[in-house]
Amino acid sequence: RHKAKMSSRGVSGSLAEMGLPDMVQILWHGRKTCNLRIEHEGHRGEIHFSAGQIVHALWADLKGEEAFYKMITLADGTFRMDPAFEPKQKTITSSPEGLLLEGMRRLDEATNKGA
C-alpha cells in the first residue's frame, strides 16, 4: 500500500488510503485550483476545482453532479491531483459541502439497500 506522494506534478495516491470525501474537503478548504483525476478498474474520471469550488466532473459517460456522485462512492482506485490546470467548463453550481452531503446520503442509501 502506498501513501499519498507529493511531487512537482501534484499529489497522487490510493483512494483506499485517503478517500475522495477527504480529498474534496482538503482541496475545498485549501481553495485549490486543480484537476483531480480518478482511476478505478479501468474507468477514469476527473473533478475540476476552481479556488476550492467544484466546477466540473466527468466519469465514464456521466458529466456534472451525477459524475461526482458516482466517484464519491468509490472505495478504492487511485487519484492524482494536477495543480497546473485551469478549468474551462462549469457544469456544477452546488457548493462542495452540498455535493458531499448529497454524495454521503446516496452512499448511505446504497449501503442500506445492500444490507
ABEGO torsion letter per residue (X at the ends): XBBBBBBAAEBBEBAAABBAAAAAAAAAAAGBBBBBBBBBGGBBBBBBBBGGBBABBBBEABBEAAAAAAAAABABEBBBBBABBBBABBABABBAAAAAAAAAAAAAAAAAAAX
